[in-house]
Amino acid sequence: MTIARNKLVEKAQKDYEYLTGDAATRRLEELREKAIYDEYFAYERGKEKGEARGIEHGKIKTAIEMMN
């Protein structure tokens, strides 16, 4: 009886480690994916700001050239 109970406890413990390990792996993957999206959107936002500044700079340069 004790041997069967020990085997049952061992199996339950292995199942628990498998399931919690799997959940931890999924969580790490979710965090990694979020980091990738955050980096991408930060890059895109920076690119948009840079383009807007370039357009403003171009307008100012054109206005100065028109005054000369």
mmCIF file of the N, C-alpha and C atoms, coordinates in Angstrom:
data_MODEL
# 
_entry.id   MODEL 
# 
loop_
_atom_site.group_PDB 
_atom_site.id 
_atom_site.type_symbol 
_atom_site.label_atom_id 
_atom_site.label_alt_id 
_atom_site.label_comp_id 
_atom_site.label_asym_id 
_atom_site.label_entity_id 
_atom_site.label_seq_id 
_atom_site.pdbx_PDB_ins_code 
_atom_site.Cartn_x 
_atom_site.Cartn_y 
_atom_site.Cartn_z 
_atom_site.occupancy 
_atom_site.B_iso_or_equiv 
_atom_site.pdbx_formal_charge 
_atom_site.auth_seq_id 
_atom_site.auth_comp_id 
_atom_site.auth_asym_id 
_atom_site.auth_atom_id 
_atom_site.pdbx_PDB_model_num 
ATOM 1   N N  . MET A 1 1  ? 0.814  -1.198 0.000   1.00 0.00 ? 1  MET A N  1 
ATOM 2   C CA . MET A 1 1  ? 0.000  0.000  0.000   1.00 0.00 ? 1  MET A CA 1 
ATOM 3   C C  . MET A 1 1  ? 0.858  1.263  0.000   1.00 0.00 ? 1  MET A C  1 
ATOM 4   N N  . THR A 1 2  ? 1.912  1.263  0.819   1.00 0.00 ? 2  THR A N  1 
ATOM 5   C CA . THR A 1 2  ? 2.788  2.423  0.910   1.00 0.00 ? 2  THR A CA 1 
ATOM 6   C C  . THR A 1 2  ? 3.514  2.669  -0.406  1.00 0.00 ? 2  THR A C  1 
ATOM 7   N N  . ILE A 1 3  ? 3.937  1.598  -1.063  1.00 0.00 ? 3  ILE A N  1 
ATOM 8   C CA . ILE A 1 3  ? 4.643  1.720  -2.339  1.00 0.00 ? 3  ILE A CA 1 
ATOM 9   C C  . ILE A 1 3  ? 3.720  2.331  -3.391  1.00 0.00 ? 3  ILE A C  1 
ATOM 10  N N  . ALA A 1 4  ? 2.491  1.880  -3.438  1.00 0.00 ? 4  ALA A N  1 
ATOM 11  C CA . ALA A 1 4  ? 1.515  2.419  -4.388  1.00 0.00 ? 4  ALA A CA 1 
ATOM 12  C C  . ALA A 1 4  ? 1.237  3.886  -4.102  1.00 0.00 ? 4  ALA A C  1 
ATOM 13  N N  . ARG A 1 5  ? 1.141  4.232  -2.825  1.00 0.00 ? 5  ARG A N  1 
ATOM 14  C CA . ARG A 1 5  ? 0.888  5.620  -2.441  1.00 0.00 ? 5  ARG A CA 1 
ATOM 15  C C  . ARG A 1 5  ? 2.070  6.510  -2.835  1.00 0.00 ? 5  ARG A C  1 
ATOM 16  N N  . ASN A 1 6  ? 3.318  6.017  -2.622  1.00 0.00 ? 6  ASN A N  1 
ATOM 17  C CA . ASN A 1 6  ? 4.505  6.777  -2.994  1.00 0.00 ? 6  ASN A CA 1 
ATOM 18  C C  . ASN A 1 6  ? 4.562  7.010  -4.503  1.00 0.00 ? 6  ASN A C  1 
ATOM 19  N N  . LYS A 1 7  ? 4.202  5.969  -5.267  1.00 0.00 ? 7  LYS A N  1 
ATOM 20  C CA . LYS A 1 7  ? 4.194  6.108  -6.723  1.00 0.00 ? 7  LYS A CA 1 
ATOM 21  C C  . LYS A 1 7  ? 3.136  7.117  -7.161  1.00 0.00 ? 7  LYS A C  1 
ATOM 22  N N  . LEU A 1 8  ? 1.998  7.094  -6.509  1.00 0.00 ? 8  LEU A N  1 
ATOM 23  C CA . LEU A 1 8  ? 0.938  8.046  -6.820  1.00 0.00 ? 8  LEU A CA 1 
ATOM 24  C C  . LEU A 1 8  ? 1.381  9.472  -6.502  1.00 0.00 ? 8  LEU A C  1 
ATOM 25  N N  . VAL A 1 9  ? 2.035  9.664  -5.368  1.00 0.00 ? 9  VAL A N  1 
ATOM 26  C CA . VAL A 1 9  ? 2.539  10.987 -4.988  1.00 0.00 ? 9  VAL A CA 1 
ATOM 27  C C  . VAL A 1 9  ? 3.612  11.442 -5.972  1.00 0.00 ? 9  VAL A C  1 
ATOM 28  N N  . GLU A 1 10 ? 4.501  10.546 -6.355  1.00 0.00 ? 10 GLU A N  1 
ATOM 29  C CA . GLU A 1 10 ? 5.542  10.881 -7.328  1.00 0.00 ? 10 GLU A CA 1 
ATOM 30  C C  . GLU A 1 10 ? 4.933  11.291 -8.661  1.00 0.00 ? 10 GLU A C  1 
ATOM 31  N N  . LYS A 1 11 ? 3.923  10.546 -9.098  1.00 0.00 ? 11 LYS A N  1 
ATOM 32  C CA . LYS A 1 11 ? 3.266  10.889 -10.368 1.00 0.00 ? 11 LYS A CA 1 
ATOM 33  C C  . LYS A 1 11 ? 2.581  12.246 -10.264 1.00 0.00 ? 11 LYS A C  1 
ATOM 34  N N  . ALA A 1 12 ? 1.904  12.486 -9.154  1.00 0.00 ? 12 ALA A N  1 
ATOM 35  C CA . ALA A 1 12 ? 1.237  13.774 -8.956  1.00 0.00 ? 12 ALA A CA 1 
ATOM 36  C C  . ALA A 1 12 ? 2.258  14.907 -8.953  1.00 0.00 ? 12 ALA A C  1 
ATOM 37  N N  . GLN A 1 13 ? 3.397  14.691 -8.317  1.00 0.00 ? 13 GLN A N  1 
ATOM 38  C CA . GLN A 1 13 ? 4.432  15.710 -8.255  1.00 0.00 ? 13 GLN A CA 1 
ATOM 39  C C  . GLN A 1 13 ? 5.010  15.974 -9.649  1.00 0.00 ? 13 GLN A C  1 
ATOM 40  N N  . LYS A 1 14 ? 5.246  14.920 -10.416 1.00 0.00 ? 14 LYS A N  1 
ATOM 41  C CA . LYS A 1 14 ? 5.755  15.083 -11.788 1.00 0.00 ? 14 LYS A CA 1 
ATOM 42  C C  . LYS A 1 14 ? 4.738  15.827 -12.646 1.00 0.00 ? 14 LYS A C  1 
ATOM 43  N N  . ASP A 1 15 ? 3.473  15.469 -12.510 1.00 0.00 ? 15 ASP A N  1 
ATOM 44  C CA . ASP A 1 15 ? 2.409  16.162 -13.262 1.00 0.00 ? 15 ASP A CA 1 
ATOM 45  C C  . ASP A 1 15 ? 2.364  17.640 -12.880 1.00 0.00 ? 15 ASP A C  1 
ATOM 46  N N  . TYR A 1 16 ? 2.466  17.917 -11.599 1.00 0.00 ? 16 TYR A N  1 
ATOM 47  C CA . TYR A 1 16 ? 2.448  19.305 -11.123 1.00 0.00 ? 16 TYR A CA 1 
ATOM 48  C C  . TYR A 1 16 ? 3.630  20.091 -11.690 1.00 0.00 ? 16 TYR A C  1 
ATOM 49  N N  . GLU A 1 17 ? 4.812  19.509 -11.648 1.00 0.00 ? 17 GLU A N  1 
ATOM 50  C CA . GLU A 1 17 ? 5.999  20.187 -12.185 1.00 0.00 ? 17 GLU A CA 1 
ATOM 51  C C  . GLU A 1 17 ? 5.855  20.411 -13.689 1.00 0.00 ? 17 GLU A C  1 
ATOM 52  N N  . TYR A 1 18 ? 5.308  19.442 -14.389 1.00 0.00 ? 18 TYR A N  1 
ATOM 53  C CA . TYR A 1 18 ? 5.095  19.585 -15.827 1.00 0.00 ? 18 TYR A CA 1 
ATOM 54  C C  . TYR A 1 18 ? 4.123  20.732 -16.125 1.00 0.00 ? 18 TYR A C  1 
ATOM 55  N N  . LEU A 1 19 ? 3.012  20.749 -15.417 1.00 0.00 ? 19 LEU A N  1 
ATOM 56  C CA . LEU A 1 19 ? 2.002  21.770 -15.674 1.00 0.00 ? 19 LEU A CA 1 
ATOM 57  C C  . LEU A 1 19 ? 2.474  23.161 -15.274 1.00 0.00 ? 19 LEU A C  1 
ATOM 58  N N  . THR A 1 20 ? 3.097  23.293 -14.120 1.00 0.00 ? 20 THR A N  1 
ATOM 59  C CA . THR A 1 20 ? 3.568  24.615 -13.695 1.00 0.00 ? 20 THR A CA 1 
ATOM 60  C C  . THR A 1 20 ? 4.739  25.067 -14.545 1.00 0.00 ? 20 THR A C  1 
ATOM 61  N N  . GLY A 1 21 ? 5.580  24.145 -14.942 1.00 0.00 ? 21 GLY A N  1 
ATOM 62  C CA . GLY A 1 21 ? 6.686  24.491 -15.828 1.00 0.00 ? 21 GLY A CA 1 
ATOM 63  C C  . GLY A 1 21 ? 6.172  24.975 -17.160 1.00 0.00 ? 21 GLY A C  1 
ATOM 64  N N  . ASP A 1 22 ? 5.159  24.317 -17.659 1.00 0.00 ? 22 ASP A N  1 
ATOM 65  C CA . ASP A 1 22 ? 4.568  24.692 -18.929 1.00 0.00 ? 22 ASP A CA 1 
ATOM 66  C C  . ASP A 1 22 ? 3.950  26.080 -18.839 1.00 0.00 ? 22 ASP A C  1 
ATOM 67  N N  . ALA A 1 23 ? 3.276  26.375 -17.751 1.00 0.00 ? 23 ALA A N  1 
ATOM 68  C CA . ALA A 1 23 ? 2.671  27.694 -17.569 1.00 0.00 ? 23 ALA A CA 1 
ATOM 69  C C  . ALA A 1 23 ? 3.759  28.761 -17.480 1.00 0.00 ? 23 ALA A C  1 
ATOM 70  N N  . ALA A 1 24 ? 4.836  28.444 -16.800 1.00 0.00 ? 24 ALA A N  1 
ATOM 71  C CA . ALA A 1 24 ? 5.935  29.399 -16.689 1.00 0.00 ? 24 ALA A CA 1 
ATOM 72  C C  . ALA A 1 24 ? 6.554  29.658 -18.061 1.00 0.00 ? 24 ALA A C  1 
ATOM 73  N N  . THR A 1 25 ? 6.676  28.617 -18.852 1.00 0.00 ? 25 THR A N  1 
ATOM 74  C CA . THR A 1 25 ? 7.223  28.775 -20.199 1.00 0.00 ? 25 THR A CA 1 
ATOM 75  C C  . THR A 1 25 ? 6.308  29.647 -21.048 1.00 0.00 ? 25 THR A C  1 
ATOM 76  N N  . ARG A 1 26 ? 5.003  29.419 -20.942 1.00 0.00 ? 26 ARG A N  1 
ATOM 77  C CA . ARG A 1 26 ? 4.054  30.245 -21.689 1.00 0.00 ? 26 ARG A CA 1 
ATOM 78  C C  . ARG A 1 26 ? 4.151  31.700 -21.259 1.00 0.00 ? 26 ARG A C  1 
ATOM 79  N N  . ARG A 1 27 ? 4.272  31.946 -19.959 1.00 0.00 ? 27 ARG A N  1 
ATOM 80  C CA . ARG A 1 27 ? 4.375  33.319 -19.447 1.00 0.00 ? 27 ARG A CA 1 
ATOM 81  C C  . ARG A 1 27 ? 5.636  33.998 -19.974 1.00 0.00 ? 27 ARG A C  1 
ATOM 82  N N  . LEU A 1 28 ? 6.744  33.280 -19.970 1.00 0.00 ? 28 LEU A N  1 
ATOM 83  C CA . LEU A 1 28 ? 7.981  33.855 -20.504 1.00 0.00 ? 28 LEU A CA 1 
ATOM 84  C C  . LEU A 1 28 ? 7.835  34.188 -21.988 1.00 0.00 ? 28 LEU A C  1 
ATOM 85  N N  . GLU A 1 29 ? 7.171  33.330 -22.721 1.00 0.00 ? 29 GLU A N  1 
ATOM 86  C CA . GLU A 1 29 ? 6.953  33.584 -24.142 1.00 0.00 ? 29 GLU A CA 1 
ATOM 87  C C  . GLU A 1 29 ? 6.055  34.806 -24.346 1.00 0.00 ? 29 GLU A C  1 
ATOM 88  N N  . GLU A 1 30 ? 5.021  34.936 -23.525 1.00 0.00 ? 30 GLU A N  1 
ATOM 89  C CA . GLU A 1 30 ? 4.146  36.109 -23.615 1.00 0.00 ? 30 GLU A CA 1 
ATOM 90  C C  . GLU A 1 30 ? 4.933  37.391 -23.341 1.00 0.00 ? 30 GLU A C  1 
ATOM 91  N N  . LEU A 1 31 ? 5.784  37.368 -22.337 1.00 0.00 ? 31 LEU A N  1 
ATOM 92  C CA . LEU A 1 31 ? 6.589  38.546 -22.011 1.00 0.00 ? 31 LEU A CA 1 
ATOM 93  C C  . LEU A 1 31 ? 7.572  38.868 -23.132 1.00 0.00 ? 31 LEU A C  1 
ATOM 94  N N  . ARG A 1 32 ? 8.155  37.834 -23.718 1.00 0.00 ? 32 ARG A N  1 
ATOM 95  C CA . ARG A 1 32 ? 9.075  38.044 -24.836 1.00 0.00 ? 32 ARG A CA 1 
ATOM 96  C C  . ARG A 1 32 ? 8.345  38.668 -26.023 1.00 0.00 ? 32 ARG A C  1 
ATOM 97  N N  . GLU A 1 33 ? 7.168  38.146 -26.325 1.00 0.00 ? 33 GLU A N  1 
ATOM 98  C CA . GLU A 1 33 ? 6.376  38.673 -27.436 1.00 0.00 ? 33 GLU A CA 1 
ATOM 99  C C  . GLU A 1 33 ? 5.984  40.126 -27.180 1.00 0.00 ? 33 GLU A C  1 
ATOM 100 N N  . LYS A 1 34 ? 5.595  40.448 -25.950 1.00 0.00 ? 34 LYS A N  1 
ATOM 101 C CA . LYS A 1 34 ? 5.245  41.821 -25.604 1.00 0.00 ? 34 LYS A CA 1 
ATOM 102 C C  . LYS A 1 34 ? 6.440  42.749 -25.777 1.00 0.00 ? 34 LYS A C  1 
ATOM 103 N N  . ALA A 1 35 ? 7.613  42.300 -25.379 1.00 0.00 ? 35 ALA A N  1 
ATOM 104 C CA . ALA A 1 35 ? 8.826  43.113 -25.529 1.00 0.00 ? 35 ALA A CA 1 
ATOM 105 C C  . ALA A 1 35 ? 9.109  43.398 -27.000 1.00 0.00 ? 35 ALA A C  1 
ATOM 106 N N  . ILE A 1 36 ? 8.896  42.396 -27.843 1.00 0.00 ? 36 ILE A N  1 
ATOM 107 C CA . ILE A 1 36 ? 9.115  42.580 -29.286 1.00 0.00 ? 36 ILE A CA 1 
ATOM 108 C C  . ILE A 1 36 ? 8.133  43.609 -29.838 1.00 0.00 ? 36 ILE A C  1 
ATOM 109 N N  . TYR A 1 37 ? 6.855  43.497 -29.475 1.00 0.00 ? 37 TYR A N  1 
ATOM 110 C CA . TYR A 1 37 ? 5.855  44.465 -29.933 1.00 0.00 ? 37 TYR A CA 1 
ATOM 111 C C  . TYR A 1 37 ? 6.165  45.864 -29.417 1.00 0.00 ? 37 TYR A C  1 
ATOM 112 N N  . ASP A 1 38 ? 6.528  45.978 -28.148 1.00 0.00 ? 38 ASP A N  1 
ATOM 113 C CA . ASP A 1 38 ? 6.854  47.277 -27.583 1.00 0.00 ? 38 ASP A CA 1 
ATOM 114 C C  . ASP A 1 38 ? 8.017  47.931 -28.333 1.00 0.00 ? 38 ASP A C  1 
ATOM 115 N N  . GLU A 1 39 ? 9.040  47.151 -28.610 1.00 0.00 ? 39 GLU A N  1 
ATOM 116 C CA . GLU A 1 39 ? 10.203 47.679 -29.334 1.00 0.00 ? 39 GLU A CA 1 
ATOM 117 C C  . GLU A 1 39 ? 9.802  48.115 -30.740 1.00 0.00 ? 39 GLU A C  1 
ATOM 118 N N  . TYR A 1 40 ? 8.992  47.322 -31.402 1.00 0.00 ? 40 TYR A N  1 
ATOM 119 C CA . TYR A 1 40 ? 8.552  47.652 -32.754 1.00 0.00 ? 40 TYR A CA 1 
ATOM 120 C C  . TYR A 1 40 ? 7.753  48.949 -32.774 1.00 0.00 ? 40 TYR A C  1 
ATOM 121 N N  . PHE A 1 41 ? 6.795  49.071 -31.849 1.00 0.00 ? 41 PHE A N  1 
ATOM 122 C CA . PHE A 1 41 ? 5.965  50.270 -31.844 1.00 0.00 ? 41 PHE A CA 1 
ATOM 123 C C  . PHE A 1 41 ? 6.749  51.503 -31.415 1.00 0.00 ? 41 PHE A C  1 
ATOM 124 N N  . ALA A 1 42 ? 7.728  51.343 -30.528 1.00 0.00 ? 42 ALA A N  1 
ATOM 125 C CA . ALA A 1 42 ? 8.586  52.466 -30.155 1.00 0.00 ? 42 ALA A CA 1 
ATOM 126 C C  . ALA A 1 42 ? 9.398  52.919 -31.370 1.00 0.00 ? 42 ALA A C  1 
ATOM 127 N N  . TYR A 1 43 ? 9.894  51.979 -32.142 1.00 0.00 ? 43 TYR A N  1 
ATOM 128 C CA . TYR A 1 43 ? 10.641 52.300 -33.359 1.00 0.00 ? 43 TYR A CA 1 
ATOM 129 C C  . TYR A 1 43 ? 9.749  53.039 -34.356 1.00 0.00 ? 43 TYR A C  1 
ATOM 130 N N  . GLU A 1 44 ? 8.545  52.510 -34.572 1.00 0.00 ? 44 GLU A N  1 
ATOM 131 C CA . GLU A 1 44 ? 7.628  53.144 -35.527 1.00 0.00 ? 44 GLU A CA 1 
ATOM 132 C C  . GLU A 1 44 ? 7.259  54.562 -35.085 1.00 0.00 ? 44 GLU A C  1 
ATOM 133 N N  . ARG A 1 45 ? 7.019  54.732 -33.794 1.00 0.00 ? 45 ARG A N  1 
ATOM 134 C CA . ARG A 1 45 ? 6.673  56.064 -33.271 1.00 0.00 ? 45 ARG A CA 1 
ATOM 135 C C  . ARG A 1 45 ? 7.843  57.034 -33.462 1.00 0.00 ? 45 ARG A C  1 
ATOM 136 N N  . GLY A 1 46 ? 9.040  56.575 -33.210 1.00 0.00 ? 46 GLY A N  1 
ATOM 137 C CA . GLY A 1 46 ? 10.217 57.401 -33.415 1.00 0.00 ? 46 GLY A CA 1 
ATOM 138 C C  . GLY A 1 46 ? 10.394 57.772 -34.874 1.00 0.00 ? 46 GLY A C  1 
ATOM 139 N N  . LYS A 1 47 ? 10.109 56.815 -35.738 1.00 0.00 ? 47 LYS A N  1 
ATOM 140 C CA . LYS A 1 47 ? 10.209 57.071 -37.177 1.00 0.00 ? 47 LYS A CA 1 
ATOM 141 C C  . LYS A 1 47 ? 9.192  58.135 -37.608 1.00 0.00 ? 47 LYS A C  1 
ATOM 142 N N  . GLU A 1 48 ? 7.977  58.040 -37.078 1.00 0.00 ? 48 GLU A N  1 
ATOM 143 C CA . GLU A 1 48 ? 6.948  59.035 -37.401 1.00 0.00 ? 48 GLU A CA 1 
ATOM 144 C C  . GLU A 1 48 ? 7.369  60.427 -36.933 1.00 0.00 ? 48 GLU A C  1 
ATOM 145 N N  . LYS A 1 49 ? 7.896  60.501 -35.711 1.00 0.00 ? 49 LYS A N  1 
ATOM 146 C CA . LYS A 1 49 ? 8.349  61.797 -35.188 1.00 0.00 ? 49 LYS A CA 1 
ATOM 147 C C  . LYS A 1 49 ? 9.486  62.353 -36.030 1.00 0.00 ? 49 LYS A C  1 
ATOM 148 N N  . GLY A 1 50 ? 10.402 61.495 -36.428 1.00 0.00 ? 50 GLY A N  1 
ATOM 149 C CA . GLY A 1 50 ? 11.520 61.927 -37.269 1.00 0.00 ? 50 GLY A CA 1 
ATOM 150 C C  . GLY A 1 50 ? 11.041 62.442 -38.613 1.00 0.00 ? 50 GLY A C  1 
ATOM 151 N N  . GLU A 1 51 ? 10.074 61.760 -39.204 1.00 0.00 ? 51 GLU A N  1 
ATOM 152 C CA . GLU A 1 51 ? 9.530  62.206 -40.485 1.00 0.00 ? 51 GLU A CA 1 
ATOM 153 C C  . GLU A 1 51 ? 8.825  63.554 -40.330 1.00 0.00 ? 51 GLU A C  1 
ATOM 154 N N  . ALA A 1 52 ? 8.087  63.725 -39.251 1.00 0.00 ? 52 ALA A N  1 
ATOM 155 C CA . ALA A 1 52 ? 7.391  64.994 -39.014 1.00 0.00 ? 52 ALA A CA 1 
ATOM 156 C C  . ALA A 1 52 ? 8.399  66.132 -38.853 1.00 0.00 ? 52 ALA A C  1 
ATOM 157 N N  . ARG A 1 53 ? 9.477  65.874 -38.120 1.00 0.00 ? 53 ARG A N  1 
ATOM 158 C CA . ARG A 1 53 ? 10.513 66.905 -37.954 1.00 0.00 ? 53 ARG A CA 1 
ATOM 159 C C  . ARG A 1 53 ? 11.179 67.211 -39.279 1.00 0.00 ? 53 ARG A C  1 
ATOM 160 N N  . GLY A 1 54 ? 11.391 66.203 -40.093 1.00 0.00 ? 54 GLY A N  1 
ATOM 161 C CA . GLY A 1 54 ? 11.999 66.406 -41.412 1.00 0.00 ? 54 GLY A CA 1 
ATOM 162 C C  . GLY A 1 54 ? 11.114 67.272 -42.292 1.00 0.00 ? 54 GLY A C  1 
ATOM 163 N N  . ILE A 1 55 ? 9.821  67.032 -42.234 1.00 0.00 ? 55 ILE A N  1 
ATOM 164 C CA . ILE A 1 55 ? 8.877  67.836 -43.023 1.00 0.00 ? 55 ILE A CA 1 
ATOM 165 C C  . ILE A 1 55 ? 8.898  69.283 -42.543 1.00 0.00 ? 55 ILE A C  1 
ATOM 166 N N  . GLU A 1 56 ? 8.880  69.474 -41.227 1.00 0.00 ? 56 GLU A N  1 
ATOM 167 C CA . GLU A 1 56 ? 8.945  70.838 -40.673 1.00 0.00 ? 56 GLU A CA 1 
ATOM 168 C C  . GLU A 1 56 ? 10.228 71.525 -41.104 1.00 0.00 ? 56 GLU A C  1 
ATOM 169 N N  . HIS A 1 57 ? 11.328 70.805 -41.011 1.00 0.00 ? 57 HIS A N  1 
ATOM 170 C CA . HIS A 1 57 ? 12.623 71.369 -41.403 1.00 0.00 ? 57 HIS A CA 1 
ATOM 171 C C  . HIS A 1 57 ? 12.587 71.754 -42.881 1.00 0.00 ? 57 HIS A C  1 
ATOM 172 N N  . GLY A 1 58 ? 11.990 70.914 -43.702 1.00 0.00 ? 58 GLY A N  1 
ATOM 173 C CA . GLY A 1 58 ? 11.885 71.206 -45.133 1.00 0.00 ? 58 GLY A CA 1 
ATOM 174 C C  . GLY A 1 58 ? 11.048 72.446 -45.397 1.00 0.00 ? 58 GLY A C  1 
ATOM 175 N N  . LYS A 1 59 ? 9.979  72.639 -44.665 1.00 0.00 ? 59 LYS A N  1 
ATOM 176 C CA . LYS A 1 59 ? 9.133  73.816 -44.838 1.00 0.00 ? 59 LYS A CA 1 
ATOM 177 C C  . LYS A 1 59 ? 9.892  75.075 -44.456 1.00 0.00 ? 59 LYS A C  1 
ATOM 178 N N  . ILE A 1 60 ? 10.611 75.013 -43.347 1.00 0.00 ? 60 ILE A N  1 
ATOM 179 C CA . ILE A 1 60 ? 11.389 76.173 -42.907 1.00 0.00 ? 60 ILE A CA 1 
ATOM 180 C C  . ILE A 1 60 ? 12.478 76.502 -43.925 1.00 0.00 ? 60 ILE A C  1 
ATOM 181 N N  . LYS A 1 61 ? 13.167 75.494 -44.395 1.00 0.00 ? 61 LYS A N  1 
ATOM 182 C CA . LYS A 1 61 ? 14.228 75.703 -45.388 1.00 0.00 ? 61 LYS A CA 1 
ATOM 183 C C  . LYS A 1 61 ? 13.659 76.322 -46.652 1.00 0.00 ? 61 LYS A C  1 
ATOM 184 N N  . THR A 1 62 ? 12.510 75.842 -47.116 1.00 0.00 ? 62 THR A N  1 
ATOM 185 C CA . THR A 1 62 ? 11.853 76.387 -48.309 1.00 0.00 ? 62 THR A CA 1 
ATOM 186 C C  . THR A 1 62 ? 11.475 77.846 -48.087 1.00 0.00 ? 62 THR A C  1 
ATOM 187 N N  . ALA A 1 63 ? 10.916 78.157 -46.899 1.00 0.00 ? 63 ALA A N  1 
ATOM 188 C CA . ALA A 1 63 ? 10.531 79.544 -46.611 1.00 0.00 ? 63 ALA A CA 1 
ATOM 189 C C  . ALA A 1 63 ? 11.736 80.467 -46.604 1.00 0.00 ? 63 ALA A C  1 
ATOM 190 N N  . ILE A 1 64 ? 12.837 80.020 -46.052 1.00 0.00 ? 64 ILE A N  1 
ATOM 191 C CA . ILE A 1 64 ? 14.061 80.839 -46.026 1.00 0.00 ? 64 ILE A CA 1 
ATOM 192 C C  . ILE A 1 64 ? 14.579 81.059 -47.432 1.00 0.00 ? 64 ILE A C  1 
ATOM 193 N N  . GLU A 1 65 ? 14.561 80.014 -48.238 1.00 0.00 ? 65 GLU A N  1 
ATOM 194 C CA . GLU A 1 65 ? 15.041 80.126 -49.605 1.00 0.00 ? 65 GLU A CA 1 
ATOM 195 C C  . GLU A 1 65 ? 14.154 81.067 -50.423 1.00 0.00 ? 65 GLU A C  1 
ATOM 196 N N  . MET A 1 66 ? 12.860 81.075 -50.147 1.00 0.00 ? 66 MET A N  1 
ATOM 197 C CA . MET A 1 66 ? 11.931 81.956 -50.877 1.00 0.00 ? 66 MET A CA 1 
ATOM 198 C C  . MET A 1 66 ? 12.182 83.421 -50.508 1.00 0.00 ? 66 MET A C  1 
ATOM 199 N N  . MET A 1 67 ? 12.659 83.669 -49.284 1.00 0.00 ? 67 MET A N  1 
ATOM 200 C CA . MET A 1 67 ? 12.913 85.049 -48.846 1.00 0.00 ? 67 MET A CA 1 
ATOM 201 C C  . MET A 1 67 ? 14.190 85.601 -49.494 1.00 0.00 ? 67 MET A C  1 
ATOM 202 N N  . ASN A 1 68 ? 15.078 84.747 -49.917 1.00 0.00 ? 68 ASN A N  1 
ATOM 203 C CA . ASN A 1 68 ? 16.340 85.219 -50.516 1.00 0.00 ? 68 ASN A CA 1 
ATOM 204 C C  . ASN A 1 68 ? 16.179 85.508 -51.960 1.00 0.00 ? 68 ASN A C  1 
# 
